[in-house]
Amino acid sequence: MSLLFSGIKIGNQYDRDYLAERLGYRTRQAISRGVVTPNKKNNIILFVTKEKASDATQYIDYIDGDFLFWEGETSHSNDKRIINSADNNDSVHLFYREIHHRPFIYKGTIKLVSSKIANNKPSSFVFKLNNIDQTATDIIQAKSDFYNLSETEKDSLIRSRIGQGDFRRKLILYWKGCSVTGFCNTSFLKASHIKPWRYSNNDERLDLYNGLLLIPNLDLLFDLGYISFMDNGGIILSKILSNEDLLLLDIKKEYRLKKVSPFHLKYLKYHRDNIFI
């Protein structure tokens, strides 16, 4: 580990004041940005907040399993350096927190595995976390399972995980909140396939229009087939659900999808015909 990070331990929490002092800066303002590149050091430091303050730029950043999905700065000032980090022997370090105004958790170094450069919006990056917060037994088992796979299976697994993260990202950008209620705290929203993953081909699994972003109670009912939606977006309720069930689950008969594209229709029909009960 770089001497710059000596004493900073994976899994521990740190605030900006402490980190600014440890990294050799006079004030916390020097590390107030999402990307910090200490002068004359082969280090790129990401400070990532999943749920940001309402007045902050609402980048879509989150950890899914052992991958970080991260949007670069709108200025694109560090895009090239991040892309070339491996070639330049730059180590990328991650400090991560679920919500603003809380300490960051140091996740260790991360490795870039995918990037999509954009001009008129933030570029998208996917990093593999090198150090996962798991018990020793879980780590041993996970490593054993992974390394027993063939190279083709390993590549397929990684691509699948990246694809699922991209699917959720696309749904957040498209729906901006729950597809029904409009609830916009994405930490609580579930990316739900209309035609289930297990029955979809690879194109359908990643198709934006085969997805809804739902609050947990709607997601569960939709996944189990207790609710579905008409082509005009109106909700359909299973006869199995009693009025008391609807009241306790806070499901309203006037619920409807906020919008329906023609591209949603084949998936909605599949759900009504094959999943709805």
Secondary structure, DSSP 8 states (H G I E B T S, - for coil): --GGGTT--TT-EE-HHHHHHHTT-SSGGGG-SSEE--TT-SEEEEEEEEE--TTS-----EEETTEEEEE--TT-TTHHHHHTTTTTT-EEEEEEEEETTS-EEEEEEEEEEEEE--SSS--EEEEEESS----HHHHHHHHHHHHTS-HHHHHHHHHHHHHHHHHHHHHHHHHSS-TTT----GGG-EEEESS-GGGS-HHHHT-GGGEEEE-HHHHHHHHHTSEEE-TTSBEEE-TTS-HHHHHHTT--TT-B-S---GGGHHHHHHHHHHT--
